[in-house]
């Protein structure tokens, strides 16, 4: 079959032009005249033309009715061929227009799906970022709650240590008081014994009076020191009582602070529950977005498949148009042959 753009009519015109110039039409001359095509394409067409040129129809014995009938057949074939060509061109153009419209609609839908998919991806990234921020805030709240709990435990430990120190101070004070009372009792007994010995042993007592006086002075000094220490201990006890009261007040304030911390902790827990619920909602929203994205991907694949089908239909339509062009060329070739035969009939008449 001839290459598109080179047909029997082109070869016929080129051969006729070369013959009119007084030259013998050959494949090389026809190829040079046309400027395109190939020898394998031109050779059979040129051979067909030469065969038709060699057929001389003897129409001397034909009547006018036969010639008119042949001319009528030729005209009807020509009109029928033109009608078929126009109808085929119209149908092909309509089919091409419909296919282009479907392709444009499918392309627009794909672009819209791509935009929707990009928006969903952006929204998904934003949701992921927000989810990460909420989780970070949740971890920060957990750290704060743990720190407050640790501080509370430390304060409780300090309070227990303060109570232990106060009890130890009280025991030490009690021990000092017991020692002092024992000393007073022992001193009274010693003085009584001395008085009895003084009545019976006055001389011995006078010899020892200086030493006893010295001992008494020492004991008095010790008594004064003990009294001073007692006063100091009393002040220390008062200070310890004051410190105890302050500690109690601090403990009460810490209890109030602990209650406030407990309330804050409960508030944080409620906020944590709210954040967890929001996280669950975000997870659900993400799942919904993933589901919608999957649906969009499925719809996208269906549209792409439909576009591929439309491309196949368009390709088939183009093939049909090519076949229709070939049929049109064959019809034109038949028309040219009939015109040549008709011309030969007219010349023979």
C-alpha positions in Angstrom: 0.0 0.0 0.0 1.3 3.5 -0.9 2.8 5.7 1.8 0.5 8.5 3.2 0.8 11.5 0.9 1.8 9.5 -2.2 -1.1 7.9 -4.1 -2.1 6.8 -7.5 -3.4 10.2 -8.5 -0.1 11.9 -7.6 1.8 9.4 -9.7 -0.7 9.7 -12.5 -0.3 13.5 -12.6 3.5 13.3 -12.4 3.7 10.7 -15.2 1.2 12.7 -17.4 3.4 15.8 -16.9 6.6 14.0 -17.8 4.9 12.5 -20.9 3.6 15.9 -21.9 7.2 17.1 -21.9 8.1 14.4 -24.4 9.9 12.1 -21.9 9.2 8.5 -21.0 7.9 8.3 -17.4 10.2 6.3 -15.3 10.4 5.6 -11.6 13.4 7.9 -11.2 11.8 10.8 -13.2 8.5 10.5 -11.3 10.4 10.4 -7.9 12.4 13.5 -9.0 9.2 15.2 -10.2 7.3 14.5 -6.9 10.3 15.2 -4.7 9.1 12.7 -2.1 8.2 9.0 -1.8 10.3 5.9 -2.6 10.9 3.7 -5.6 9.1 0.8 -3.9 6.0 3.0 -3.6 6.1 4.7 -6.9 7.0 1.6 -9.0 3.7 -0.4 -8.7 1.6 2.8 -9.1 3.5 3.8 -12.2 3.2 0.2 -13.6 -0.6 0.4 -13.0 -0.7 3.7 -14.9 1.2 2.4 -17.8 -1.1 -0.6 -17.9 -4.1 1.6 -18.1 -2.5 3.8 -20.7 -1.9 0.7 -22.8 -5.6 -0.3 -22.7 -7.4 1.3 -25.7 -11.1 0.9 -25.8 -12.7 0.5 -29.2 -15.9 2.4 -28.8 -16.6 2.8 -32.5 -19.3 0.1 -32.4 -21.0 1.5 -29.1 -24.3 3.3 -29.4 -25.1 6.7 -27.7 -27.4 4.9 -25.1 -24.5 2.7 -23.9 -22.2 5.7 -23.6 -24.8 7.6 -21.7 -25.4 4.6 -19.5 -21.7 4.3 -18.8 -21.4 8.1 -18.1 -24.4 7.9 -15.7 -22.9 5.0 -13.8 -19.7 7.0 -13.6 -21.5 10.1 -12.3 -23.4 8.0 -9.7 -20.3 6.3 -8.5 -18.6 9.6 -8.3 -21.5 11.2 -6.3 -21.8 8.1 -4.0 -18.1 8.2 -3.3 -18.2 11.9 -2.4 -21.2 11.3 -0.1 -19.5 8.4 1.6 -16.3 10.5 2.0 -18.2 13.4 3.5 -20.2 11.2 5.8 -17.1 9.4 6.9 -15.3 12.7 7.6 -18.3 14.1 9.5 -18.6 10.9 11.6 -14.9 10.9 12.3 -14.9 14.6 13.3 -17.9 14.1 15.6 -16.2 11.0 17.2 -13.0 12.9 17.6 -14.8 15.9 19.1 -16.6 13.6 21.6 -13.4 11.8 22.5 -11.6 15.1 23.0 -14.4 16.4 25.2 -14.3 13.2 27.3 -10.5 13.5 27.5 -10.8 17.1 28.6 -13.3 16.2 31.3 -11.2 13.3 32.5 -8.1 15.5 32.6 -10.0 18.2 34.6 -11.2 15.6 37.1 -7.7 14.2 37.5 -6.3 17.7 38.1 -9.1 18.3 40.7 -8.3 15.0 42.3 -4.6 15.9 42.4 -5.5 19.3 44.1 -7.8 17.5 46.6 -5.1 14.9 47.2 -2.5 17.6 47.8 -4.8 19.5 50.2 -5.5 16.3 52.1 -1.8 15.6 52.3 -1.2 19.2 53.7 -4.1 18.8 56.2 -2.7 15.4 57.2 0.8 16.9 57.8 -0.8 19.8 59.8 -2.8 17.2 61.9 0.4 15.2 62.4 2.3 18.3 63.6 -0.6 19.3 65.9 -0.7 15.7 67.3 3.1 15.8 67.9 2.7 19.2 69.7 -0.1 17.8 71.9 2.0 14.8 72.8 4.9 17.0 73.7 2.7 19.1 75.9 1.3 16.0 77.5 4.8 14.7 78.2 5.7 18.2 79.7 2.6 18.0 81.9 3.6 14.5 83.1 7.1 15.9 83.9 5.7 18.8 85.9 3.3 16.5 87.8 6.2 14.1 88.6 8.4 17.1 89.8 5.5 18.4 92.0 5.0 14.9 93.4 8.8 14.6 94.1 8.8 18.1 95.8 5.8 17.1 97.9 7.5 13.9 99.0 10.7 15.8 99.8 8.7 18.3 102.0 7.1 15.4 103.8 10.5 13.9 104.4 11.8 17.2 105.8 8.7 17.5 108.1 9.3 14.0 109.4 13.0 14.9 110.1 11.9 18.1 111.9 9.6 16.1 114.1 12.4 13.7 114.9 14.8 16.5 115.8 12.2 18.1 118.1 11.6 14.8 119.8 15.3 14.4 120.3 15.6 17.9 121.8 12.7 17.2 124.2 14.4 13.9 125.3 17.6 15.7 125.9 15.9 18.5 127.9 14.1 15.9 130.0 17.4 14.1 130.7 19.0 17.4 131.8 16.1 18.1 134.1 16.3 14.6 135.7 20.0 15.1 136.3 19.5 18.5 137.9 16.8 17.1 140.2 19.0 14.2 141.2 21.8 16.7 142.0 19.5 18.8 144.2 18.3 15.7 146.1 21.8 14.5 146.5 22.9 17.9 147.7 20.2 18.1 150.3 21.2 14.7 151.7 24.8 15.7 151.8 24.0 18.9 153.7 21.9 16.9 156.3 24.8 14.5 156.7 27.2 17.4 157.2 24.9 19.0 159.8 24.8 15.7 161.8 28.5 15.3 161.5 29.0 19.0 162.6 27.1 18.3 165.9 29.3 15.3 166.7 32.5 16.3 164.9 32.7 20.2 165.2 36.4 20.2 165.2 36.7 18.0 162.3 34.1 20.1 160.6 36.0 23.3 161.2 39.1 21.7 159.7 37.1 20.7 156.7 35.0 23.9 156.5 37.3 25.6 154.2 37.4 22.7 151.8 33.6 22.3 152.1 33.2 26.1 151.5 35.4 25.8 148.4 33.4 22.8 147.4 30.2 24.7 148.0 31.4 27.6 146.0 32.2 25.2 143.2 28.8 23.6 143.5 27.1 27.0 143.6 28.9 28.0 140.5 27.9 24.8 138.9 24.4 25.5 140.2 24.5 28.9 138.6 25.8 27.4 135.4 23.1 24.8 135.6 20.5 27.5 136.1 21.9 29.4 133.2 21.9 26.3 131.1 18.3 25.7 132.3 17.3 29.1 131.3 19.1 28.6 128.0 17.4 25.3 127.6 14.1 26.9 128.4 14.7 29.5 125.8 15.8 26.8 123.4 12.6 24.9 124.3 10.6 28.0 123.6 12.5 28.5 120.4 11.9 24.9 119.5 8.2 25.4 120.4 8.1 28.5 118.2 10.0 26.6 115.4 7.5 23.8 115.9 4.6 26.2 115.6 6.2 27.7 112.5 6.9 24.2 111.2 3.2 23.4 111.8 2.2 26.6 110.0 4.6 25.7 107.2 3.2 22.2 107.2 -0.3 23.6 107.1 0.7 25.9 104.3 2.3 23.0 102.5 -0.9 21.0 103.1 -2.8 23.8 101.5 -0.2 24.0 98.8 -0.5 20.2 98.5 -4.2 20.6 98.2 -3.7 23.2 95.6 -1.2 21.0 93.8 -3.7 18.1 94.1 -6.4 20.3 92.5 -3.9 21.4 89.9 -3.0 17.7 89.4 -6.6 16.8 89.0 -7.0 19.7 86.6 -4.0 18.5 84.7 -5.4 15.0 84.7 -8.7 16.3 83.3 -6.7 18.3 80.8 -4.7 15.2 80.1 -8.0 13.2 79.5 -9.2 16.0 77.2 -5.9 15.9 75.3 -6.1 12.2 75.1 -9.7 12.5 73.8 -8.5 15.1 71.3 -5.7 12.8 70.4 -8.2 10.0 69.8 -10.3 12.4 67.7 -7.2 13.4 65.7 -6.4 9.7 65.2 -10.0 9.2 64.1 -9.8 12.2 61.8 -6.5 10.9 60.4 -8.0 7.5 59.8 -10.9 9.2 58.1 -8.5 11.3 56.0 -6.6 8.1 55.1 -9.8 6.4 54.1 -10.9 9.4 52.0 -7.4 9.5 50.5 -7.7 5.8 49.6 -11.0 6.5 48.0 -9.5 9.4 46.0 -6.7 7.2 45.0 -9.1 4.6 43.8 -11.2 7.2 41.9 -8.0 8.5 40.5 -6.9 5.1 39.2 -10.4 4.5 37.8 -10.2 7.9 36.0 -6.7 7.1 34.7 -8.1 3.7 33.5 -10.9 5.5 31.8 -8.4 8.0 30.2 -6.4 5.0 29.0 -9.6 3.5 27.6 -10.4 6.9 25.9 -6.9 7.0 24.5 -7.4 3.5 23.1 -10.7 4.6 21.7 -9.0 7.7 20.2 -6.3 5.5 18.8 -8.9 3.1 17.3 -10.7 6.1 15.9 -7.5 7.4 14.3 -6.9 3.9 12.9 -10.5 4.0 11.5 -9.8 7.4 10.0 -6.6 6.1 8.5 -8.5 3.1 7.1 -11.2 5.5 5.8 -8.5 7.6 4.2 -7.1 4.5 2.5 -10.7 3.6 1.4 -11.1 7.2 0.1 -7.9 6.9 -1.8 -9.0 3.6 -3.3 -12.3 5.2 -4.2 -10.4 8.2 -5.8 -8.2 5.7 -7.6 -11.4 3.9 -8.9 -12.8 7.3 -9.8 -9.6 8.2 -11.7 -9.8 4.8 -13.5 -13.4 5.4 -14.5 -12.6 8.9 -15.7 -9.7 7.5 -17.7 -12.0 4.9 -19.2 -14.7 7.5 -19.8 -12.1 9.8 -21.5 -11.0 6.9 -23.7 -14.6 6.2 -24.6 -15.1 9.9 -25.5 -11.9 9.9 -27.5 -12.8 6.8 -29.3 -16.1 8.3 -30.2 
